Amino acid sequence: MERESLFLTRLFVELAFIARNQGILALEENPHDKNYRNPFFHLGKDMVMDGYDPDYIREVMENINKTLAYHLTAKITCLKHLGLCLLSSGLIALLAGTLSLYLRTYSGENIAVIVPVVLMVLVSAFCLMGLFCLFFLPLYLKDQQHRQLSLQKQIMAGIFSLQAGDSYNAIMRLQLSFLSREDMRSLLEQPMLEMDDEENLSSSQKKEYEVIQQTLRKEITNWHMV
């Protein structure tokens, strides 16, 4: 999902607003996370609404996080081993082919031009695949791993804050720590919440809604100064 961290920040503040005004069970009817297909988020949210013990929820979500990190690390290790094997095979083939061509040339044999060309193509293919698996693909996977684990940490922080009954201001400050400066600027360009029934809110809820917007602007200004 594009700019998922930004979406999560807005979503958790909205959920805190709903939980504060309608109760924790009202989160089940929230329409804005129905199409958000992150099972890690929905698992945490469901356990909170089902009343599971906070320590149990933390243990389950941390175990999932550790398992994901382990599998991604294992995949990167396998790719590096494969890349090393391919690169070694290419270099060995290069040495063996060069030695064979030298000996045949030294003995006076006529060698077709296509032979060294084919040899170089095969060696180059092995070496390129080896370098790709040894360096470039692991770097890409590490970047994906960092993004995924960062998102899961953000989700865990939001879920634990909701369960603890933290205010939307506290949740907002915590969520902002996961955002880039570009995402923070985007928050100022759109409403923090997208309440479908905003016109049905009470005057106190509307006032609270405005306070969220003002607090958001102040917090983002402070973050940019930092």
N, C-alpha and C positions, 0 to 999 in steps of 0.2 A: 504494500500500500504506500503510495507516494506521500511523503511528509507525515509519516505515521506518528512520530513523536509530537508533532503539533496537534494532530487529531486527538491523541491521548490526553494531552494537557487540557484541552477544551472539554473533553468528555468527562474527565475526573472532576473538574470544577463543577460541571453541570450535575453530575451524580451527587456531589456533596450538597449542592443547592437543593436537589430533590429530596435527598435523605433528611436534610434538616427541616424541610417544610412539610413533607408527606410521610416520612418514616422510611426505614431501610427496605421494607418489602415493596415499596413503590418503585424501586429500581428495576424490578422485573418487567414492568410495563414501559420502560424507557425506550422510545422508538429509535433513538439515534445510534444505538449499538447493535441493533438487530442484524444489520448487514456487515458488521465488523467481524470478519471471519478469522479471528485469532483465538484458538481454543484455550490458550494459556490465560487470556483475559477472562473468558467466560467461565473457566474452571474456578478461578479465584472469586469472581463475583458470585457464582452459585454457592460456593462454600460459605461465603459471608452471609448470604440470605438464608442459608440452611442452618445457621447458628453454630458452625463448627468452632472449636476452641482455637484461639489465635495462634498458639504454639503449633497446633496440628497443621493449620493452613500454611504457616511459615515453613514448616518442615517439608510438606508436600511440594510447595512451589520451589523451594531451594533445591530439593532433590531433582526435580525436573530440569532446573537450570544447570545443575552439575552434570546430569546425564547428557544434555545437549552439548555442553562444552566438551565432555569426554569424547562423544562420537565425532564431533567436528575436528578435534585434535587428532583422533585416530585416523580420520580420512586424510588430513594434511600429511601425517607421517607416512601413510601408505603411498601417497602421491610422490613424496620426496624420494622414497625408496625406489619406486618405479622409474622416476626421472633419473636417478643415479645409475640404475641398471641400463637404461636406454643410452645414456651418455657414455657409459663405460663400454657398452657393446659397440657403439659407433666409433669410439677411439680405437678399440681393439681391431675392429674391421678395417679401419684406416691404416693402422700399422701393418696388419697382415696383408692387406691388398697391395700396399706400397712395396713391401718386401718381396711379395710374389712377382710383381711387375718388374722390379729391379733385377731379380734373379733371372727371370725369363729374358729380359732385355740383355743382360750380361752374357747369357748363354747363346745369344744370337737368334732367338726366336722372333718371328714377326708377330706383333700384337696389334689387333684391330683397334681402330680409334675409339670404337664404341665401348670397349672394355673399361678404360679409365673413366669415361664419362658416366657409365652406369655405376661404377664404384663410388664416384664422388657424389652422385645423386643419392645413393642409398646411405652413405655415411652422413651426408648433410641432413637427410630426413631423420635418421636416428638421433643425431645431435640436437636438432631443433626440437624434436618431441621430448628429448631428455631435458633440455633447458626449460621448456614450457612446463613440464611436470615438476621440475625441481625448484623453479623460482616463481614464474609468473602465476600459475594456477594456485599454488599455496598462498601467495600474497593476496589474490582475489578472495580466496576462501577465508583468510584471516580477517579481511575487511568485512566480509559478510558475517563472520562469527562475532566480531566486535559490535556490529550493528544489531544483530539478533540478541546478544546478551544484554546490550544496553537497553533495548526495548523491553526485555523481560524484567530488568531491574526497575525500569520506570513503571511497569505494570504492577510489580510487587509493591513498590512504594505507594502507589495509589490505592491498591487493595487494602494494605495494612492501615493506611490513613482513614479510609472509609470505615473499616471495622472498628477503629479506635474512636470514631466519632469526631475526628478533627474538623475544624472549620474549613470553609472553602479557601480562606486566606492562607491558612497553613498548608493546605494541599497545593494551592497555586504556587507558593514559594518553593515547595519541594519539587513540583513538576517543572518549574522554570529552569532548575539546575540541569535538566536533561536536554534543553533546547539550544540550538545554535542562535546566533544573533539575527540571522535571517528569519528564522521561525518566530523569534520574539517580535520582530517588526511586523510580521504577518498578523500577529495577534491584535495589533493596534488597528489593523485595516478592516477588521470584521468584528461583529459582536462576539463576546466571550461565550454566551449561551445562545442556543437556538430553541427557545421554548415555543412549542407549537400552540400552546394555549396561553400565550403571554397576556392576551387581552383579558383573560379570566383570573389573572393573579390579583391578590389583594393589594391594597395600597402599601402595606408594610413590606410585602414580597417584592413589589416593584421598586420600592426604595432600596431594599437589600440588593436587588439586581443592579441598580445604578452604582451602589457602593462597590460592587464587584468590579465594574468597569473602571471606576476611579482608582481603586486599589491596584488593578492590573497595570494601568498607565504608570503609576508611581513605582511599582516594583520593577517594571521593565526599564524605566529610567535609571533606577539604582543599579540594575544589573549591567546596563551599558556603561555606567560610570566606573563600575568595578573592572 
